[in-house]
């Protein structure tokens, strides 16, 4: 009896041992989705510039131009305005310009959801002597946020679809996502107006043209999908 007892205990332990489960399969996936959004905000940068024989005169002229432009822009309904960089520098003397001169410049930033109104304002300021540095359509924060949410939703749905397809090919089933990373790419603004020369005569110049074009908004979803046996 003493010799057979260990054998009986060993047999019993083998009978009650838990079954060995197959290990889960982890699948790394990434999907990118892009949606097109219509820009709803036009931004323009203008410059008040002047050149004089001394810095004080150049600055004085720029200050008057900036003050008048600011007063005109403040009356435009729905236009957001701010003054930007202010610069003063010396020109010459050199071979082409024997006398010393000073140049002053200040930037004026304008933005509005009503593109036609902003373009009319820009044309008016050009007649006052300001130059257009750049002009571009872009997405407002609300529009960009909604477009990014749509792109993220599409990327996640595509990610889940790929996980299901891969599981079926491997005779497995999708269980859950172990980790997920969501990334977005900042949309690029679409410039639609080239820099324009300063209006130096009293003649009325036609306002610039800025045609809006849809802007792509992209989002990427990366995840580890856990697949288990069927």
PLY file of the C-alpha trace (Angstrom):
ply
format ascii 1.0
element vertex 230
property float x
property float y
property float z
element edge 229
property int vertex1
property int vertex2
end_header
0.00 0.00 0.00
2.86 2.41 0.79
4.31 1.91 -2.73
1.04 2.51 -4.64
-0.10 5.67 -2.79
2.21 8.18 -4.63
1.10 6.77 -7.98
-2.57 7.23 -7.08
-1.96 10.84 -5.97
-0.07 11.58 -9.19
-2.90 10.22 -11.31
-5.43 12.31 -9.39
-3.40 15.51 -9.91
-3.27 14.88 -13.63
-7.02 14.46 -13.83
-7.83 17.78 -12.13
-5.16 19.95 -13.83
-6.75 22.99 -15.64
-6.72 22.95 -19.44
-4.05 24.98 -21.20
-5.64 27.97 -23.03
-4.32 29.19 -26.34
-2.54 32.55 -26.12
-4.25 35.62 -27.55
-2.89 37.14 -30.74
-2.01 40.84 -30.69
-2.32 42.69 -34.00
-0.80 46.16 -34.55
-2.82 48.33 -36.93
-2.91 51.92 -38.21
-5.49 53.72 -40.34
-5.60 57.27 -41.71
-8.74 59.09 -42.83
-9.15 62.46 -44.54
-12.23 64.66 -44.86
-12.55 67.82 -46.94
-13.82 70.93 -45.15
-14.87 74.26 -46.64
-12.82 77.15 -45.22
-14.94 79.73 -43.44
-12.44 82.38 -42.36
-10.37 84.74 -44.53
-7.19 86.25 -43.08
-5.28 89.17 -44.60
-1.98 90.77 -43.59
-1.31 94.34 -44.72
1.66 96.69 -44.24
1.86 100.42 -43.62
5.25 101.50 -45.03
7.16 104.74 -45.41
10.69 105.86 -46.31
12.21 109.16 -45.20
15.58 110.84 -44.68
15.40 110.18 -40.93
13.81 107.58 -38.68
11.41 109.99 -36.98
9.78 111.08 -40.25
9.46 107.48 -41.47
7.89 106.39 -38.20
5.58 109.38 -38.12
4.19 108.57 -41.56
3.69 104.93 -40.66
1.97 105.87 -37.43
-0.53 108.06 -39.31
-1.22 105.35 -41.90
-1.68 102.71 -39.20
-3.96 104.96 -37.16
-6.17 105.77 -40.16
-6.27 102.12 -41.29
-7.18 100.97 -37.79
-10.02 103.49 -37.62
-11.41 102.34 -40.98
-11.11 98.64 -40.09
-12.83 99.21 -36.74
-15.96 100.32 -38.59
-16.13 97.17 -40.72
-18.78 94.82 -39.35
-17.64 91.31 -38.49
-13.93 92.03 -39.06
-11.38 91.15 -36.38
-8.32 93.41 -36.33
-4.95 93.54 -34.61
-1.65 95.35 -35.14
1.43 93.24 -35.69
5.18 93.79 -35.87
6.71 97.28 -36.06
10.10 97.63 -37.73
12.48 100.48 -38.55
15.77 100.10 -40.43
18.36 102.18 -42.25
18.91 102.10 -46.01
22.32 103.06 -47.40
24.35 104.95 -48.06
25.59 102.73 -50.90
26.56 102.96 -54.56
22.98 103.26 -55.69
21.79 105.52 -52.85
24.32 108.08 -51.62
22.03 109.66 -49.04
21.05 107.82 -45.90
17.39 106.85 -45.66
15.17 105.15 -43.09
12.32 102.73 -43.70
9.50 102.00 -41.24
6.80 99.34 -41.46
3.92 98.04 -39.34
1.68 95.04 -39.96
-2.11 95.01 -39.74
-3.91 91.67 -39.40
-7.54 91.34 -40.49
-9.84 88.31 -40.37
-13.53 87.73 -41.06
-15.99 84.98 -41.90
-17.50 87.21 -44.60
-14.90 87.05 -47.34
-16.58 89.61 -49.59
-16.68 92.21 -46.80
-13.01 91.66 -45.95
-11.92 91.91 -49.58
-13.78 95.21 -49.92
-12.03 96.51 -46.80
-8.64 95.41 -48.12
-9.30 97.28 -51.37
-10.16 100.42 -49.39
-6.97 100.18 -47.33
-4.90 99.70 -50.47
-6.22 103.04 -51.69
-4.96 104.52 -48.41
-1.43 103.35 -49.24
-1.22 99.99 -47.46
0.30 96.95 -49.17
-1.05 93.41 -48.98
1.57 90.99 -47.65
-0.55 87.83 -47.82
-4.10 86.60 -47.84
-5.41 83.11 -47.18
-8.53 81.10 -46.42
-8.49 78.84 -43.38
-10.79 76.84 -41.11
-12.24 78.40 -38.00
-11.63 76.51 -34.75
-15.18 75.16 -34.66
-15.09 73.97 -38.27
-11.65 72.39 -37.87
-12.73 70.60 -34.67
-15.81 69.10 -36.34
-13.82 68.01 -39.40
-11.17 66.38 -37.19
-13.86 64.51 -35.24
-15.32 63.20 -38.51
-11.89 62.11 -39.74
-11.14 60.41 -36.40
-14.45 58.55 -36.49
-13.71 57.27 -39.99
-10.19 56.19 -39.02
-11.42 54.25 -35.95
-14.18 52.53 -37.92
-11.67 51.55 -40.60
-9.35 50.25 -37.87
-12.09 48.04 -36.42
-12.98 46.77 -39.89
-9.38 45.76 -40.56
-9.17 44.00 -37.21
-12.32 41.97 -38.02
-11.03 41.10 -41.49
-7.64 39.99 -40.16
-9.24 37.90 -37.43
-11.45 36.10 -39.94
-8.46 35.32 -42.17
-6.66 33.76 -39.19
-9.76 31.89 -37.98
-9.87 34.05 -34.85
-12.26 36.65 -33.49
-11.74 40.27 -32.45
-11.84 40.62 -28.67
-10.83 44.21 -27.79
-8.35 46.99 -28.42
-5.52 46.87 -25.89
-4.19 50.35 -26.66
-5.29 53.13 -29.00
-3.49 56.27 -30.19
-5.25 59.06 -32.08
-3.23 61.66 -33.99
-4.28 64.60 -36.11
-2.46 66.63 -38.74
-2.86 70.39 -38.74
-4.67 71.48 -41.91
-2.69 73.68 -44.27
-4.26 77.05 -45.11
-4.97 77.67 -48.76
-3.47 80.96 -50.01
-5.49 82.50 -52.81
-4.07 85.98 -53.19
-0.51 86.94 -54.04
1.27 89.88 -52.42
0.24 93.18 -54.04
2.13 96.38 -54.52
1.28 99.44 -52.47
-1.23 101.79 -54.09
0.59 105.11 -54.57
-2.09 107.06 -56.42
-5.54 108.25 -55.49
-7.13 106.06 -58.17
-9.51 103.43 -56.90
-7.94 99.99 -57.25
-10.17 96.93 -57.54
-10.20 94.79 -54.40
-8.12 91.58 -54.47
-9.68 88.22 -55.28
-9.52 85.23 -52.93
-11.34 82.08 -54.06
-11.92 79.50 -51.33
-10.97 75.85 -51.84
-11.77 72.87 -49.63
-9.04 72.03 -47.12
-8.14 68.43 -46.16
-8.27 67.51 -42.48
-6.53 64.24 -41.59
-6.62 61.98 -38.53
-4.73 58.75 -37.80
-5.72 55.91 -35.45
-3.18 53.37 -34.24
-4.07 50.43 -32.01
-3.17 46.98 -30.76
-6.08 44.64 -31.40
-6.39 41.51 -29.27
-7.64 38.47 -31.21
-8.80 35.35 -29.41
-9.74 31.80 -30.53
-13.27 31.25 -31.78
0 1
1 2
2 3
3 4
4 5
5 6
6 7
7 8
8 9
9 10
10 11
11 12
12 13
13 14
14 15
15 16
16 17
17 18
18 19
19 20
20 21
21 22
22 23
23 24
24 25
25 26
26 27
27 28
28 29
29 30
30 31
31 32
32 33
33 34
34 35
35 36
36 37
37 38
38 39
39 40
40 41
41 42
42 43
43 44
44 45
45 46
46 47
47 48
48 49
49 50
50 51
51 52
52 53
53 54
54 55
55 56
56 57
57 58
58 59
59 60
60 61
61 62
62 63
63 64
64 65
65 66
66 67
67 68
68 69
69 70
70 71
71 72
72 73
73 74
74 75
75 76
76 77
77 78
78 79
79 80
80 81
81 82
82 83
83 84
84 85
85 86
86 87
87 88
88 89
89 90
90 91
91 92
92 93
93 94
94 95
95 96
96 97
97 98
98 99
99 100
100 101
101 102
102 103
103 104
104 105
105 106
106 107
107 108
108 109
109 110
110 111
111 112
112 113
113 114
114 115
115 116
116 117
117 118
118 119
119 120
120 121
121 122
122 123
123 124
124 125
125 126
126 127
127 128
128 129
129 130
130 131
131 132
132 133
133 134
134 135
135 136
136 137
137 138
138 139
139 140
140 141
141 142
142 143
143 144
144 145
145 146
146 147
147 148
148 149
149 150
150 151
151 152
152 153
153 154
154 155
155 156
156 157
157 158
158 159
159 160
160 161
161 162
162 163
163 164
164 165
165 166
166 167
167 168
168 169
169 170
170 171
171 172
172 173
173 174
174 175
175 176
176 177
177 178
178 179
179 180
180 181
181 182
182 183
183 184
184 185
185 186
186 187
187 188
188 189
189 190
190 191
191 192
192 193
193 194
194 195
195 196
196 197
197 198
198 199
199 200
200 201
201 202
202 203
203 204
204 205
205 206
206 207
207 208
208 209
209 210
210 211
211 212
212 213
213 214
214 215
215 216
216 217
217 218
218 219
219 220
220 221
221 222
222 223
223 224
224 225
225 226
226 227
227 228
228 229
